[in-house]
Amino acid sequence: MKINGDKLLIIGLIASILSIIIGYLLWDILIPIQDYNLSTKEQLLEAQKEAAINPTLGRFLLHFGFIGLAITAIGYIWM
């Protein structure tokens, strides 16, 4: 059974979008932060590490998803 290029690109596109969505949900802080303007960047990063579900895995999935999306877009242009 041969998989043609269109099906492979659609699978890559769906996998990339799902990776971006799941990565963002893992990386993002889903609770509101009070006094955002009074916080320094280091304090916000520390709050993100404490409040986010899994920020390192989320960041990896975001990067993986954006790279996969770029490769899929190049594949659509190439075909």
N, CA, C and O of each residue as an XYZ file, in Angstrom:
316
protein
N       0.837     -1.169      0.000
C       0.000      0.000      0.000
C       0.885      1.236      0.000
O       1.724      1.413      0.883
N       0.694      2.062     -0.969
C       1.512      3.251     -1.122
C       0.764      4.473     -0.590
O      -0.401      4.694     -0.918
N       1.451      5.257      0.233
C       0.876      6.498      0.741
C       1.365      7.623     -0.152
O       2.569      7.846     -0.277
N       0.430      8.333     -0.774
C       0.851      9.416     -1.645
C       1.257     10.630     -0.817
O       1.020     10.679      0.390
N       1.866     11.601     -1.476
C       2.414     12.768     -0.801
C       1.377     13.642     -0.129
O       1.648     14.238      0.913
N       0.184     13.726     -0.715
C      -0.863     14.572     -0.132
C      -1.298     14.071      1.248
O      -1.458     14.858      2.181
N      -1.485     12.765      1.363
C      -1.882     12.210      2.652
C      -0.793     12.416      3.691
O      -1.084     12.709      4.850
N       0.454     12.264      3.285
C       1.572     12.458      4.198
C       1.662     13.901      4.668
O       1.956     14.155      5.836
N       1.411     14.853      3.768
C       1.442     16.260      4.149
C       0.276     16.619      5.068
O       0.440     17.427      5.983
N      -0.886     16.036      4.840
C      -2.036     16.294      5.710
C      -1.791     15.723      7.103
O      -2.130     16.360      8.100
N      -1.207     14.532      7.182
C      -0.867     13.942      8.475
C       0.159     14.811      9.197
O       0.042     15.037     10.401
N       1.163     15.300      8.467
C       2.156     16.183      9.061
C       1.559     17.489      9.548
O       1.941     17.993     10.604
N       0.628     18.039      8.790
C      -0.035     19.278      9.182
C      -0.867     19.088     10.449
O      -0.807     19.916     11.359
N      -1.631     18.019     10.513
C      -2.453     17.746     11.696
C      -1.571     17.491     12.916
O      -1.854     17.994     14.003
N      -0.508     16.713     12.740
C       0.395     16.430     13.859
C       1.080     17.704     14.346
O       1.258     17.879     15.552
N       1.463     18.588     13.445
C       2.107     19.843     13.829
C       1.158     20.750     14.599
O       1.537     21.328     15.618
N      -0.064     20.875     14.121
C      -1.037     21.739     14.798
C      -1.385     21.181     16.179
O      -1.487     21.941     17.142
N      -1.566     19.873     16.285
C      -1.833     19.276     17.590
C      -0.659     19.457     18.542
O      -0.854     19.710     19.731
N       0.558     19.330     18.025
C       1.751     19.527     18.841
C       1.837     20.960     19.349
O       2.207     21.186     20.501
N       1.502     21.923     18.509
C       1.528     23.327     18.918
C       0.473     23.585     19.994
O       0.759     24.260     20.982
N      -0.723     23.065     19.820
C      -1.796     23.297     20.789
C      -1.468     22.647     22.141
O      -1.602     23.286     23.185
N      -1.045     21.398     22.122
C      -0.720     20.704     23.368
C       0.491     21.349     24.033
O       0.516     21.506     25.254
N       1.493     21.723     23.242
C       2.672     22.382     23.793
C       2.333     23.705     24.448
O       2.877     24.034     25.502
N       1.441     24.469     23.837
C       1.054     25.754     24.421
C       0.306     25.556     25.736
O       0.533     26.289     26.699
N      -0.587     24.566     25.778
C      -1.325     24.315     27.012
C      -0.414     23.848     28.142
O      -0.664     24.167     29.304
N       0.638     23.099     27.819
C       1.585     22.667     28.846
C       2.504     23.800     29.281
O       2.889     23.869     30.449
N       2.856     24.678     28.369
C       3.820     25.738     28.636
C       3.194     26.947     29.315
O       3.846     27.603     30.128
N       1.956     27.248     28.998
C       1.310     28.469     29.456
C       0.867     28.357     30.907
O       0.582     27.269     31.406
N       0.816     29.504     31.570
C       0.246     29.587     32.909
C      -1.253     29.778     32.736
O      -1.690     30.762     32.140
N      -2.027     28.861     33.243
C      -3.468     28.903     33.032
C      -4.211     29.631     34.144
O      -5.439     29.717     34.121
N      -3.473     30.153     35.113
C      -4.097     30.956     36.166
C      -3.634     32.397     35.996
O      -2.504     32.622     35.561
N      -4.463     33.369     36.321
C      -4.055     34.768     36.161
C      -2.994     35.170     37.193
O      -3.008     34.703     38.332
N      -2.084     36.040     36.773
C      -1.045     36.561     37.659
C      -1.436     37.976     38.066
O      -1.759     38.809     37.219
N      -1.403     38.233     39.349
C      -1.735     39.556     39.859
C      -0.514     40.473     39.733
O       0.621     40.009     39.843
N      -0.735     41.734     39.511
C       0.318     42.759     39.464
C       1.409     42.405     38.453
O       2.588     42.310     38.795
N       0.992     42.214     37.213
C       1.931     41.839     36.153
C       2.996     42.914     35.940
O       4.152     42.586     35.675
N       2.631     44.177     36.049
C       3.582     45.263     35.794
C       4.633     45.391     36.885
O       5.706     45.940     36.635
N       4.358     44.903     38.077
C       5.305     45.025     39.180
C       6.314     43.886     39.211
O       7.252     43.923     40.007
N       6.147     42.888     38.377
C       7.023     41.727     38.385
C       8.182     41.912     37.409
O       8.027     42.522     36.351
N       9.342     41.379     37.776
C      10.480     41.383     36.860
C      10.400     40.137     35.988
O       9.585     39.246     36.229
N      11.248     40.087     34.979
C      11.233     38.942     34.068
C      11.610     37.651     34.801
O      11.038     36.594     34.535
N      12.564     37.739     35.716
C      12.982     36.554     36.472
C      11.853     36.036     37.365
O      11.666     34.827     37.503
N      11.102     36.961     37.969
C       9.979     36.547     38.807
C       8.875     35.892     37.967
O       8.241     34.932     38.405
N       8.656     36.415     36.766
C       7.642     35.812     35.898
C       8.066     34.428     35.429
O       7.233     33.525     35.351
N       9.353     34.240     35.113
C       9.832     32.916     34.706
C       9.721     31.921     35.858
O       9.360     30.762     35.652
N      10.032     32.375     37.061
C       9.897     31.505     38.232
C       8.440     31.144     38.487
O       8.130     30.002     38.826
N       7.539     32.122     38.325
C       6.110     31.843     38.491
C       5.618     30.871     37.425
O       4.767     30.024     37.695
N       6.154     30.995     36.216
C       5.750     30.083     35.155
C       6.219     28.671     35.466
O       5.479     27.713     35.238
N       7.440     28.523     35.986
C       7.935     27.189     36.324
C       7.101     26.555     37.431
O       6.911     25.339     37.450
N       6.600     27.383     38.359
C       5.799     26.851     39.457
C       4.358     26.559     39.042
O       3.777     25.567     39.482
N       3.778     27.418     38.197
C       2.346     27.320     37.908
C       2.025     26.517     36.647
O       0.933     25.959     36.540
N       2.944     26.449     35.702
C       2.663     25.726     34.461
C       2.671     24.219     34.715
O       3.285     23.742     35.670
N       1.998     23.497     33.868
C       1.894     22.045     34.039
C       3.258     21.395     33.808
O       3.750     20.670     34.672
N       3.861     21.642     32.669
C       5.182     21.110     32.347
C       5.828     22.043     31.316
O       5.709     21.794     30.116
N       6.507     23.108     31.752
C       6.988     24.109     30.801
C       8.094     23.605     29.860
O       8.176     24.059     28.719
N       8.938     22.684     30.316
C      10.013     22.223     29.434
C       9.462     21.357     28.297
O       9.870     21.513     27.146
N       8.540     20.450     28.614
C       7.920     19.632     27.569
C       7.070     20.497     26.642
O       7.045     20.283     25.430
N       6.377     21.473     27.221
C       5.566     22.374     26.407
C       6.408     23.171     25.433
O       6.031     23.331     24.272
N       7.558     23.681     25.898
C       8.454     24.442     25.016
C       8.986     23.544     23.893
O       9.070     23.965     22.739
N       9.344     22.300     24.247
C       9.820     21.366     23.227
C       8.737     21.081     22.183
O       9.016     21.077     20.984
N       7.510     20.843     22.634
C       6.425     20.563     21.692
C       6.100     21.771     20.822
O       5.757     21.614     19.650
N       6.204     22.985     21.387
C       5.993     24.185     20.585
C       7.034     24.287     19.481
O       6.693     24.519     18.321
N       8.304     24.115     19.837
C       9.360     24.191     18.826
C       9.210     23.075     17.787
O       9.349     23.313     16.587
N       8.927     21.869     18.255
C       8.736     20.736     17.351
C       7.567     20.977     16.405
O       7.651     20.659     15.219
N       6.479     21.536     16.921
C       5.302     21.807     16.101
C       5.555     22.888     15.061
O       5.126     22.760     13.914
N       6.252     23.959     15.456
C       6.536     25.027     14.495
C       7.514     24.561     13.411
O       7.375     24.939     12.248
N       8.495     23.750     13.785
C       9.417     23.203     12.785
C       8.665     22.263     11.840
O       8.860     22.315     10.626
N       7.812     21.410     12.393
C       7.007     20.518     11.551
C       6.063     21.279     10.642
O       5.847     20.880      9.498
N       5.495     22.378     11.140
C       4.610     23.205     10.320
C       5.381     23.857      9.177
O       4.876     23.950      8.058
N       6.610     24.311      9.457
C       7.436     24.909      8.401
C       7.800     23.865      7.350
O       7.748     24.140      6.152
N       8.166     22.678      7.798
C       8.513     21.617      6.844
C       7.303     21.223      6.006
O       7.430     20.992      4.804
N       6.137     21.146      6.628
C       4.917     20.820      5.896
C       4.570     21.919      4.883
O       4.157     21.623      3.762
N       4.739     23.179      5.278
C       4.475     24.279      4.353
C       5.431     24.236      3.166
O       5.015     24.460      2.030
N       6.695     23.952      3.416
C       7.665     23.822      2.325
C       7.279     22.653      1.424
O       7.413     22.732      0.203
N       6.799     21.566      2.034
C       6.350     20.412      1.243
C       5.160     20.741      0.364
O       5.084     20.275     -0.773
N       4.219     21.544      0.875
C       3.077     21.967      0.043
C       3.538     22.848     -1.115
O       3.039     22.722     -2.233
N       4.476     23.725     -0.850
C       4.988     24.591     -1.924
C       5.764     23.781     -2.948
O       5.667     24.035     -4.148
N       6.522     22.823     -2.487
C       7.373     22.022     -3.365
C       6.529     21.133     -4.292
O       6.886     20.935     -5.454
N       5.418     20.601     -3.782
C       4.609     19.678     -4.589
C       3.723     20.461     -5.452
O       2.949     19.892     -6.222
